[in-house]
Amino acid sequence: MTTPSAPLTDLPVGISMIDGLGSLPAVAVAHPSATALIYLHGAHVAEWCPTGQLPVLWMSALSRYSTADPLRGGIPLCFPWFGKNATDATLPNHGWARLAEWTLISAESGADAAELTFELTEQSVGVPDGTAPMRLLYVVTVGAELTADLQVINTADRDLTFEEAFHTYVTVGEITATTIGGFENLPYLDRAATPEATGVSAQRVLFGGEHLERIYPMPALIDVDDAAQSRVITVVAPASAQSVIWNPGSVKAADIADFGDDEFTSMVCVEAANVLDGAITLAPGASNHMTTTLAVR
């Protein structure tokens, strides 16, 4: 069993522990290149704003800031499964990592960026689904670019199989004026269709106010053209098998308790994922990294 690391108490200038919304403990970063806010609850990156730019991450005004609930928006960590648990519907949607209290074990501030490392072990979380023991290290680098790196280390004497995703919510000025590139001529699984269907994108992804949920192979570069705010947000995730693009549209948004009826117009999820046939299996002692990097131009 992995012994959890001690919480970090000596923080560099520009990095501080604060009480966030709902009195949840959070790490505030004020670096010359960017500001950010990361909650220990779920190691949840709730804010990132490069200097001189508009905020990049979206949070719902109805998000529940409670230890019993996941936060709605930002970058939720989906682990060790994506969506509903395949064998036990009573377990939390998207896994238990985004409901766990992570530990900040390292914080550094350099000339170009600040780097924070959070840890979660089977001892600190209890692994409610019986998954093999593991250690998770989550490194968030805050600068002109935002990089999130999740490392999973199998500390058990048996194989560990899991799904994982950065469920990133990007803020946009108007969803119907937003297009996403990188998926041209790529196949997708349409999870908004009943039953699920497959298709191929002949052009950039467009939004018309309806529920859109597609799983694509991960391209080399994703670009979100946020035309209403005159900017392009790029996403690069080389260690991910898939990308999930999601916007609930008006009908589904009205059915989500912690999501405002009209909030779908100001966000889109651009996710990096290893799910379904992209799930990861680690041998005992092995480790895996999944990384996503966001930038604005």
N, C-alpha and C positions, 0 to 999 in steps of 0.2 A: 504494500500500500504506500502511495506517495504521500509524504508529509507536506502539508501546505506551507508555503513560504510566509514569513512574517510580513504584515502590512508595512508599507513604506511610511516613514514619519518625517524624514528630512527632504523637503521639496526645494527644487531650484527656483530662482526668481522667475516670476511669470507663470508658475504653476501652483495652484492652491486647491485645498479641499473646501468645499462649500456645501451648504444645505440647498439643494435644488427644489423644484416644485414638489409639493407633497412631503417636504422635509427629507427627501431621499438624498443621501450623500452623493456628491458629484465632484469631478475634477474639472476645474476651470483652467483653460489655457489662454494666456494673453502673450503671444509671441509677435515680434515685429512683422512677420509674414502672414499671420492669420490668428483668429480666435477660434476656440472650440469649447464644447461642453460634453463631458462623457460621464454618464451615471454609472455607479458601481452596480446597480441593479441591471443585470443583463449585459454589463460592459457596453452600455448602449450609447453610441455616438449620437447625440441629439442636435448638436450645432457644429457647423464649420463655415467660417466666412473668411476667405482670403482678403487681405488688406486691399482696400479700394474697390472691392466687389460687393455685390448683393449676396445675402445668405444662399447657400447651395442646398442644404438639407431642409426638408419639410417636416413639420410636426403638426399633428392635428390639435386644434383648440380643445377637443374633447378627450384627448389622451388621458388615461387614468394613471396618475402618479402614485402608485400603490405597489407594495411588495407582493401583492397577490395577483397583479396583472402585468402583462407585457406593455411596454410603451408603444404608442401608435405613431410611427414616423421615424425620422432619422435613419439609423442603420441597425435594425434588429439582427441578432445572430440566430439563425435557424440551425439547431444541432441537438441531438444526433439524428433527427429525421425532419423531413420537409412536408408541410401540410399535416394531415391527420396521421396518427400512428397506425401502421399497417395491421397490428394485431390487438391493440387495446384502445378503443375510442375514448376511454376515460382519461387518458394521458393528455397533457397539454398540446395544443396545436403548435406545430413547428418546433417541438422539443422543449427540453427543460433549461437549456443554456440561457435563454433570454429572460428567464424568471429567477435565475440564481444570483446570489450576491458574490461578485468577483472581488479579488484582492489586487490593489495596486502594489506591485512589487518593485517597480523601477520607474524613474522619471528623469529624463535628461533634456537639457535645452541647449542647442547649438546655434551656430550663426544662421543656418538656413531653416531649421525646423526644431520642433520639440518632439520627443519620442517617449511614449508611455507604454508600459508593459503590465498587463493584467493577467491574473492566474486563476484557474479553477481546477480542482482535483476531485476525484471520486470521494475523497474523505470529506471535503467541504460541502459537496452537493448531495451526496447520498445515492446518486445514480438510480432514480426511482424505477426505471424500466428494466433494470438488471443488465444493462450494457456492460461489457468488459471494463475493468478499471482503466483509467486514463488520466492524463494530465493535459490541460489545455493552456496554451500561452497565446495571448492576444496582444499584438503590438500595433498601436495606433500612432502614426507619424503625422503631425500637424504642421503644415507649412503652406507654401503657395500651391502645393498639391496635397491631397489627403490620401494616405495609404493605410489600409487595414490588412493585417496579416494574421491569420488564425493558424496556429500550429497544434496539431493533435498528436500526442505521443501515447502509444499503446504500452501501458505498464503491466499488462496482464500476461498470463502464460498461454493465452489462446488468441485467435484472430479477433480483430475488432472491425466490424462493418458499420458504416454510418453514412448519412446524407448530411450536407452542410450548405448554407447559403448566406450571403450578405444581402439582406432584404432591403436594399437601399431605396429610400424615398427622396426623390429630387424635386425641388420646388421650381415651378414654371409660372410664367405670367398668365397664360391661358392655354389649356390643354388642346383646344381645337386649332390653335395656331402653332402647335408643337409637332415636330416630326423627328423621327429617330432613324439614323443611318447606320450601316454596317451589316444589315441583315438581308440586303438585296440578293435575290436568287438562293437564299437559304431556306431549308424546310423548317416547319414549326409544328408543334403540337398545340392545338387550340383547346385550352381547358375551359374556355367560356362557352363552348358549344355543348349542346346536349343531344346525343352523346358526344364525347370528345371526338375531335376530327383532326385531320392533318391538312397542311397546305404549304405553299411556297410563296414567299414575299417577292413580288415582281418589282417593288419600288420601296421607298422609305416607309416606315410604319407611321400611319396616320390615325388620328383619333376623332371620332364624331359624337362623343357623348355616351356611347354604349360601353358595356363591360368588355374589356379586352384583357385577355390573359393567355400569353403565348410562351412556350418554351422553345428556344432556338439553340443550335450549336453556338458556342461562344466565338465571335469573330475576333480578329486581331485588334479592332478598335470600334467602339460604339460612340456615336456622337449624337447628343440631344440638342437639336436646334430650338432653343427657347426664343422664338422670334419676338414674342411680346416684350421680352426684356433685353433684346439685342445682344444675345450671348449664345455661345455653344459650350455645353458641358460634355467633356469626354470621359469615357470609362474604359480602362484597360484591366483585364483580369486573365493573364496567361495560364494560370494553373486551374482554371475552371472549365469544366466540360460544357456547361450550358449558361445561357442567360435567360432570365425570366422577365418579360415585360408585362406590367400590370397597371391597369387603371380601372376602378370599379364602375365608372359611369354613374348616371343618375339613379338608376333603379337599385343596383346593388349597394351603392353608398347609403341609401335610405334604410337599408336593412342592417347596417353595421353600427352597433351601439356607440362605439368610441370614434366615430367618423361623422363629421358634419354632412348634411344632405348635399350641400353645394361645394364641399371641399375638393371633390374630384376634379374641379376645373383648375386647380392650382398645384397639382402634383402628378408625378408618374414614378412608378417603381422600375428601376433598371438594376436587376439583381445578377450577381455572380453566384453560380451554383454548381454543386456536384450531387445530382439527385437522379432518381430512377435508375436507368442503366449506366449513369455516371457516378453512382455511389462508390465510396472508397472502402477497400478492405486492407487493413494493416496487419502484418505479422507481429508477433510479440517483439517488443523493443523497437519497432519501426515507428516513423513519424511522417507526417504529411503537412504541407503548407498550402493554404489557399489565400490569395492576395487580390485585392482590388485597389485601383488608384483612380481618383477623381481629379480633374483639372478643369479650369475655366479659361476660355479664350473669347 
